[in-house]
C-alpha cells in the first residue's frame, strides 16, 4: 500500500472511531413542558442529570427543561409540568422524593408530588426498571423545591405495571 493510501486509510479510520466514540446519536426532538420549563429550578435540575441511567447514555434534546436517555430512547424527562394536586394515582417514594405513577401509551409515567416545579419521567419498563431510573434521577430532581405535601398511601414498589 502506498504511503498516501495508508495515510488516507488511517484518516478514515480515525474519523470513524471519533464518530463512534462521540456518540453521533441524533438530537431527540421534544416539546418542552407547557407550564414552567424555563423555571430556574428546572435549569438547576437539568444540569445535574446523570450522564447515563444504567447503560443508557444521556442524549441531547432540543427542548428546554428536558432530558432523554438511550438510543432508541427509553427514558424521557420533562421539568416544569403542572404541579399535581391530590391524586388517586399510586404514589411511590424513592430517595425522599414522592412520585405519582400512571400507565401511558409509551409505558409508565412518574410525576413528582410535593415538588414545585414538578418533574415528569416517561419510562419504557420493558427496557429498564422504573426503580433504577427514579433512583438515579433523585439527586438531580432534589434541586426542585419541596412544597411540604407528602403522599399518604404509599406503594411499596416501583417495579410493577
N, C-alpha and C positions, 0 to 999 in steps of 0.2 A: 504494500500500500504506500502511495506517495506521501511525503510529509504534509502536503496541502490537504490531501484527502483524510489523513489521520487527524489533523487539526480540526477539520470540519466535523468529523465523526465525534471527536471529543467535545466540541462546542455543542453539537446537537444533543449528545448525552447529558451534558451539564444543564442545558435548558430544560430537558425532560425531567431530570432529577429535581431541579429547582421548582418546577411546576408541581411535581408530586409532593414535595415537602412543604410547599407554601399552601397547600390545600386549596386548589383552584376551584373550590365549590362556588357555584353561583350565589349571588346575594338572594336571601329569602325575602320575597316581597310580601309585606304585611300592611294592614291598615292599623294606625295607632289606635289606642283606646280612645273612644269618643269623648270621654269626660275630662281627664286630667293627665294625659300622657306627658305634658310639659311641666308637671309639678316638680319642684327641685328635689323632693324626696325620691321621686322616681329616678331622677338622674343619679342620686346617691346610691340607690339600689342597683341600677343597671351597670354602673362602672365596677361593681363588686361581684358581678355574676361569675360563676366558675368557668374556667377555660374549657372544661369538659364535665359532662354528667355521665358517670360510669365510663364507657368507652366512646361516648358520642361527643364530638367536638362542638364547641360554640361556633355558630355561623354568624356572618354579617347579615344584618337586616337593613331595610330601607325605611323603617318606621321608628319614630322617637318613642322611648319608653318600652321597647320590645326587645325580645331576645329569642333565639332559636338554637336547637342543638340537633345534630345528626344529619346524615345525608343518606337516604331521604330523612326529612325532618321527623323526629319522634317526640320532641318537646317544644312547645311554643309558650312564651311568657309575655303578658301584657300588663304593664303597670299603669294605674290611673283609671281603672274601670270603676263603675259605680260602687260605692260602699254598700255592702249588703245590710239590710235591716234584719230583724228577727226572721228566722227561716225554719222551715220544716226539713231542710236538707240535712243529711247526716254530717256530723262535724267531727273532724279528727285533729288531735293536737300533735304537732311534730316540732320538737326543739323549742317549745314555748310559743309557737305560732299556731293559731286555730285556722283550719281550712274547711270550707263547706264543699262537699263532694256531690257532683252530679254527672249523670251519663249524658254525653253529647254524641253527635254523629261521628266525630273524629276519635272518640274514645272516652276518656274521663276528663272532666274539668274540675279544678280545685280553685276556689276563690278565698282569699284571706278574709277572716271575720275578726272584727275588733282592731282593724288597722285602717289608717287613712293617710295616703291614698291606698286603695285596695289593689291587690295583685291577683291576676287570673292566670293559671297554668293549665294548658291542654296537653294531655299525655296520651301516647299510644301505648296502652297497657300490654299489648301483645309483644312490644319491643323492649319495654323497660318497666320495672316495678314502680308504682307511684311512691312508695315509701322511700326508695332510693332517691328519686327526683326531689321530693319535698325536703328530705334531709339535706341534700346537697345545696338546695336553694335557701335554706333557713338563715344562714349568716347574711346573705345579701338582702333578703326580704326584711330582716330585722332592722334595717335602716329606714323603714317606714314607721310612722308614729302609731303607738298603741292608743286606742280610744277608751280603754277600760272595759269594753264589752268582752265577755267570755262566753263560750258555749256552755250550756248547762248539761245536755245529754251528749256524751261523747262516745264515738265508735272506738273500739279498741284496736282497729287495724286499718291500714290503707291499701291492703293487698286485694281486697275483694272488689267485684264489679258491682 
